[in-house]
Amino acid sequence: MAVVYILLCSNGSFYVGSTVNLDLRVKQHLAGIASVHTRKYRPVKLVFFETHLTIDQAFKRERQIKGWSRSKKLALIEGDIEQLIKLSNSNLGPSTC
């Protein structure tokens, strides 16, 4: 099982990653050995995760979420599906109908 996760860093930024061992990876972030960003902005807090069947699927989802706005990431973290849909639809541009 693979996982996509979002960490809240001490400066208020989000870090998005993927792994096959979430507990170990969070411990690595907390220890400052997982990424330059989380090492610089420790401590971090796990605020979201979702599971995927393969690491390839998780990595694809990670890349998708990394491209999102902060407000869209917040909607995902908070489980606000209506806001997530609204923010997704607002990026579609003008209607061609």
Secondary structure, 3 states (H helix, E strand, C coil): CEEEEEEECCCCCEEEEEECCHHHHHHHHHHCCCCHHHHHCCCCEEEEEEEECCHHHHHHHHHHHHCCCHHHHHHHHHCCHHHHHHHHHCCCCCCCC
